[in-house]
């Protein structure tokens, strides 16, 4: 009678054919204890009978349990898996690839040293024609052989690392880089590692490469390596402003706040400068040791400058940054008060000649001056004092310059010029005039008497040489240079006076050679006539011209042109009519002609 059973293990389904026999001998059953090894050999086909494994004639149902696929270097434990357990002792026999029995226990441990597949059989009552056998194929898979090469295991973030894996006996490979990235497609990937938190220190990445067998994915090999990444150093700074205004004759100070990573353990004299600053193109530079230190940087001249910062830490990691900084020309304020000292009331002209300004504002206390006033601008000063001013100008770039003027202009009350003339009626016979200065606030006096002469005394006197009308002017100046002028017209009047010599000597010696009346007040004469008579009453000289001389001759009839007597006496008469109906004047007298 034949029965067919399906025996199942955890890894392989095996079909078992059981042959039922009517009887078998007890000596056909073999048993032995021990662990199955590849070097094990049986000395005989039969082993001593173990009475404990004797079974009855009823055929039990069983399978072989245990791992049927292992990796090289591993062991598998196989055991009898009874489906229909025996009711009495049984005789078992384990064989490998049909070789000699290696065990008679209900379990064996198989530890291969080479890869490959073997057939392991378990026979129930092996020496009996009615034996039953179960078989299991156990496959040993070689472990993949791997090696990895890494270009860098330490560096500054961001660090790009090249990986290379060499592998045999593998169907599946996978990289795990410890930063959340994996690669199962490439044996030579390139990965960039970062470490952004500088204050937290180094970042450690555990990198692994795993290779899995073609036939047994449980057979794998893993290589690991540790990569140290120094944190990413940040070089950065803030400018208080992107530009400053430049004053001629000075340098532009660049105000900076360092916002870089905080570097420790270095100093500026140690060869590696923690924070190295440079101003291009001037080349001005500085070194600071702490992030809180302020660099001493400046720019000479105007234009666009580049501020460079190179930060270097103790791991020799570096970072750099550049920012532009512009220096603008300052506008140049210039204001002129054309009348810097004035006497009230007077207008002041203001001339703005500033350059480089887009807006300007002038402040003078007491006056309203519009922004961006048109030049020249006129203000009217009404009150005395010293006026200050402030001119503020701003360029298109926002550069502002203020010019303070302590004394923009001065405004003062002028002096008051005045004078009195004494006497009130001035006669030519007494032509000395006294001028009394009645001015107020003056310190300097200039007199003009109207006849081409002048004086600088406070109260001068002046003698006029002839009767006439004169315009007298007094020019007064005070301590501020303010002036005033007073003018009066005075009249030096004349009286008609006739002065007649009583003798003359016409001897041509150049001294008293002629006779002529001297008249004062000619301007008062409307008509004039002079007669001269000898002692017999004969007319010898007649003239209607004032000041015409007589030289002792007879100009009337020519007889006796020259008189030769020692001394002669003549009589004269002068008749004068005055202007403006002032009347007439007749004068007479005698004159002696002396030879």
Secondary structure, DSSP 4 states (H G I P E B T S, - for coil): -EEEEEEE-SS-EEEEEEE--S---GGG-----S---TT---SSS-----GGG---SSPPEEEEES-SEEETT--EEEEEEEEE--SS---EEEEETT-S--B-SSEEEE--SS-EEEEEEEEESTTSTT-EEEEEEEEEEPPPEEEEEES-SEEESSEEEEEEEEEES-SEEEEE-SSS-EESS-SS-EEEE----GGG--EEEEEEEEEE-SS-TT-EEEEEEEEEEEPPP---EEES-SEEEEPTTS-EEE-EEE-S----S--TTSSS-SEEEEEETTTEEEEESSTTPPP-EEE-SSEEEEEEEEEE-TT--EEEEEEEEEEEEPPB--EEES-SEEEESEEEEEEE--BS-SEEEEEETT----TT--SSEEEEE-S-EEEEEEEEEE-TT--EEEEEEEEEEEEEEPPB--EEEESSSEETTB-EEEEEE--BS-SEEEEE-SSS-EE-SSS-EEE-SS-EEEEEEEEEE-TTS-EEEEEEEEEEE---EEE--SEE--SSSSSS--B--EEE-GGGEEEEEEEEE-TTS-EEEEE-STT--B-SS--SS-TT-S--SSEEEEEEEEEEEEGGG--EEEEEEEEEEE-
